[in-house]
Amino acid sequence: MLEGLLNAGLNVNEGPEGVGQFFLVFQRLGGYWADNGTADLIIQGKVKIKQGTEPAAFTSNGLTFKDGSTLDADVVIFATGYEPIKNTVHEIFGEDIANAVTPVWGLDEEGESIRAYKPSGHPGLWWAIGEFMSSRYYSKSLVYCTLFV
């Protein structure tokens, strides 16, 4: 599987000294990926990976990147790593949109958990935050949200 992912252009972290991802759980509490079927889609070319450059702008068909390359896409997923999502939104979309979006995670005024699969508060931008295993379950409720907005 790792060879197929490398051939598809995915940067693969084989853990400290190549011992595997399991040790990243204890060493960093991050930097690992538990595959739930996406690896095969990447290897088959059904899911494309773009690494090593940052998005510069959306186009009518996808994205242009800071290195001048372009990518046609039906859907753009920013798999940005482990940091507060508000930081990433600010970097990608700017201050105005970052200030307009709703909070994610944490607790609301009533002590209820703030959901991570919901409209963001900005048109066309939806929150879907978490690892792939959660995404398989919660993305279904996000689809239903889109039907009623």
N, C-alpha and C positions, 0 to 999 in steps of 0.2 A: 504494500500500500504506500509506504513512504517513497519508494522509487517512482511510482505513478504520480504522486503529488508533486515531487520535485520536477518531473518531466512536464507537468502542467503549469509550472512556474510558481508554485507555493514555496515560500521560505519555510523550511522545517527545522524546528528546534528539537534535537534529540536528547535534551537534558544535559545536566552537568557531566562532562567527560563521556558523553554518548551513552549514558546508562538508561535513558528513557525518560518519558514525561512524568512518570509517577513521582520522581524526586522533586520536580518543580512544585508540586503541591506543598511539600514540607519546606522547601528552601525559599520559595518566593510567594506562595499562595496565589500563583498566577503564572501566565506564560504557557499554559498547556491547553489542549483542546480535546475534549471527549467526543469522538466521532459518533454521530447518530445517523449516518447515511450520506452526509454531504461530501465526504471524501470520494465516494464512487462517482457522484455527480461532477465533481471537479475533474477527476481522472477522465471521465467520459466527455468532458468539454461542455457539459450542459450548464455548469456554473463556472464563470470566468473569474480569474483572480488578477488584480492589478496592484502591484507593490512597487516600492522604490521611488515613487513620485507622488506629489500631492495634487488633489483636484484644484483646478483654477476656476472653472465655471461650468454650469450646466448648459447644455445645448438642447435643441429641440429633439435630438435623438439619443442623448446620453451625456457624456462629460468630455471636457478638455482638461489636460493636465499641465502642470507647470513646466514639464519638460517638452511641451509642444505636441505630445501624443494625444490621440482621441480614442474614445471607446463608445461604441453604440451599445445602448442598454435599454431594456424594457423597465427594469427595476434597478435602483442603485442602493446597495446596502453598505453602510459605513461600519466596518468591523474595526473599531478604533482602539480597543484594549480597555484596561482597567483604570479609569480615572472618572471623576464626576462628569456626567453627560453634559452638564451646562458648559463646562470648559470646551468640550468638543464642538458643541453647537456654536459657541462664540467664535471659535477658530474657523469653522467652515462657513457659517452663515452671517456672522457679524453681530454687533452689539444689539441692534434693533430687534432682530428675531430672537436672540438669546434672552432679552428682557421680556419678550412677549410670551414665551413658552411656559407651560405649567410645570410645577415641580414633579420630580420622579423619585420614588423610594422615600424612605423616612416615614414620619407619622404626620397626619393632619391635625387640626385643632381638637378633634374628638378622640385622638389616639388611634385612629384607624390607619392601616398601612396604605400608602399612596401607590396606586397601581403603576406598572411599568409597560402595560400594553393598552394604549389609549390614544385618542387624539392629543396632539401636543399643545394645542391652542393657537397654532399657526396653520393656515390653510395648506393642505397637501403634505404636511409633515406629521408623522405618526410615531409615537414611542413604541419600540419593541426591543426591550433591553433585558439581556440575560443570556445564559448559555443555550446551546442548541436544543438540549433536552426540554427545557422550559418552553422554548420557542415553538416546538412542535405542538404543545398543548395550548398555550395561550394565544398563539397566532390565530387560532380559529375564532376566539372571541373578538380579536381585533378586526377580522374580516366582517363580522356582524356589525361592529361599530361603524364601519365605512358605509354600510347600507342605510344607516339612519342619520347621517350627518348632512 
